[in-house]
Amino acid sequence: MQDGISHTKLDFDSGERFQRLRGELGVETFGLNLIVFRSGERGRIHRHERQEEVYVVLEGTLTLLVEGEERDLGEGEVVRVAPGVRRQLVNRGPGRLAVLAVGAAELHEGRDGVAYEWWTDTNGRAPQEVPLPEDLAPHELRPGGAA
């Protein structure tokens, strides 16, 4: 890959509970982990001093205990837990649970993006000022969704 780009693959079948994506990708400004629990597995009760966390359920059903209170989240659901709030992730389901965990502690500086209409453009503009490109024509699509 070129400079400034890193790549990894989510490994649901490693047998490990945590895949430390932050380290694999060299991410420096936020935490990023894949958490995979088999049926009946659970994580520690924990909280963070400064970091808020967002959990994205990729597969299965997450039972999230927040200060001891349970809530179930299914595939495609997303939840944020604030710093200082105790939580525990549990897989009460019969199958595998896969959750993407994202965490950060610094204030987000929004709208720092610069957009370009064409690859040949050298001066970018605010994303909201650049129109979305036309969608791909059918002949530009890859068969079977391959990348």
C-alpha positions in Angstrom: 0.0 0.0 0.0 1.0 3.6 -0.5 2.2 5.9 2.3 -0.6 7.1 4.6 -2.7 3.9 4.0 -2.8 0.8 6.2 -5.0 -2.3 5.8 -6.1 -5.3 7.9 -8.9 -7.8 7.8 -11.4 -8.5 10.5 -10.7 -12.0 11.8 -13.9 -13.5 13.3 -12.4 -17.0 13.5 -9.0 -16.4 15.3 -10.2 -17.8 18.6 -9.1 -14.6 20.3 -11.6 -12.4 22.0 -9.9 -9.1 20.9 -8.4 -8.2 17.6 -6.5 -5.0 18.3 -7.2 -3.2 15.1 -5.7 0.1 16.3 -2.2 -1.5 16.5 -2.6 -3.4 13.3 -3.5 -0.3 11.4 -1.2 2.1 13.3 -4.2 4.3 14.4 -3.0 7.0 16.8 -6.1 9.1 17.6 -8.7 6.6 18.7 -9.1 3.1 19.9 -10.4 0.4 17.6 -11.0 -3.3 18.4 -12.9 -6.2 17.1 -14.5 -8.2 20.0 -15.7 -11.7 19.3 -17.4 -13.8 22.0 -18.6 -17.3 21.7 -21.8 -18.3 23.4 -21.7 -17.6 27.1 -18.5 -15.5 27.0 -18.4 -12.0 28.5 -16.0 -9.2 29.1 -14.9 -7.5 32.3 -17.1 -4.9 34.0 -15.1 -1.7 33.2 -15.3 2.0 32.7 -12.9 4.6 31.2 -11.7 7.8 32.9 -11.8 10.0 29.7 -12.7 7.8 26.8 -16.2 7.4 25.4 -16.9 4.2 23.5 -19.2 3.3 20.6 -20.1 -0.4 20.0 -21.3 -1.5 16.6 -22.9 -5.0 16.6 -21.7 -6.8 13.5 -23.0 -10.3 14.2 -25.2 -11.8 16.9 -26.9 -10.1 19.8 -24.9 -8.0 22.3 -26.3 -8.0 25.9 -24.9 -4.7 27.2 -25.0 -4.2 31.0 -24.7 -0.6 31.9 -24.4 0.0 35.7 -26.0 -3.5 36.0 -29.0 -2.8 33.8 -29.3 -5.1 30.7 -30.2 -4.1 27.2 -30.0 -6.2 24.1 -28.7 -4.9 20.8 -28.9 -6.8 17.5 -26.9 -6.7 14.3 -26.6 -3.3 12.9 -27.3 -1.5 16.1 -24.9 1.1 17.6 -24.6 2.3 21.1 -22.4 4.9 22.8 -21.3 4.7 26.4 -20.0 7.8 28.1 -16.7 8.0 30.2 -17.2 7.0 33.8 -20.1 4.7 33.1 -19.5 1.1 34.0 -20.3 -1.5 31.3 -20.0 -5.2 30.5 -20.4 -6.9 27.1 -22.0 -10.3 27.2 -23.0 -13.0 24.7 -26.2 -14.7 26.0 -27.0 -16.0 22.5 -26.4 -19.4 21.1 -24.1 -18.2 18.3 -21.1 -16.0 17.9 -21.2 -12.2 18.8 -18.9 -9.8 16.9 -18.7 -6.2 18.0 -16.6 -3.3 16.7 -15.5 -1.1 19.5 -14.4 2.5 18.8 -13.2 4.8 21.6 -11.7 8.3 21.9 -11.0 10.8 24.6 -10.3 14.1 22.8 -12.9 16.5 21.5 -13.8 15.9 17.8 -12.9 18.6 15.4 -15.6 18.4 12.8 -15.6 19.5 9.2 -11.9 19.3 8.7 -12.4 17.5 5.4 -11.4 18.8 2.0 -13.3 17.4 -1.1 -12.3 17.4 -4.8 -14.6 17.0 -7.8 -11.9 15.4 -10.0 -8.6 13.6 -9.3 -6.9 16.3 -11.4 -8.1 19.1 -9.1 -5.4 20.6 -6.9 -7.6 22.9 -4.9 -10.2 21.3 -2.6 -13.3 22.8 -1.1 -15.6 22.1 1.8 -17.3 18.8 1.2 -20.8 20.3 1.3 -19.7 22.6 -1.6 -18.7 19.7 -3.9 -21.5 17.7 -5.6 -21.7 14.0 -5.2 -20.4 12.2 -8.3 -22.7 10.4 -10.7 -23.3 6.7 -9.7 -21.5 4.0 -11.6 -23.0 2.8 -14.8 -24.0 -1.0 -15.0 -20.9 -1.8 -17.2 -18.6 -0.3 -14.4 -19.8 -2.7 -11.7 -17.7 -5.8 -10.9 -19.5 -9.1 -11.1 -20.3 -10.6 -7.8 -19.4 -7.5 -5.9 -15.7 -8.3 -6.0 -13.3 -5.4 -5.1 
